[in-house]
Amino acid sequence: MANVIIDGKEYEVVKNYRDALDIADLEGKITEYFDNFDYILGDYAYGKVRLKGFNEKGNKYYKPINDYAKIADYIKNNCAYDCRYFILKRLVVEKK
């Protein structure tokens, strides 16, 4: 999939279900709170985007509630049926 830049940070688009990803809609919404997450899930409810962070087990900020392996369960149990959603993977540039 393609890479996108949002507020100066680069992400890989892992999934863009029903063409949900709207860069302009995300500008200013992915705050530094999400810097410690490997993935960001965005879903649309009532015309507004909701964001949730997820991590892989190797991340030092990993908690079972935010386990990336459970993202399908989160979508099924916490998002509106067949809603538009996207998953972004944070790409970190190594500092030299």
Secondary structure, DSSP 4 states (H G I P E B T S, - for coil): --EEEETTEEEEEEEEETT---HHHHTTTS-GGGGG-SEEEEEEETTEEEEEEEB-TTSTT--GGGBGGGHHHHHHHHS-TT--EEEEEE-PPPP-
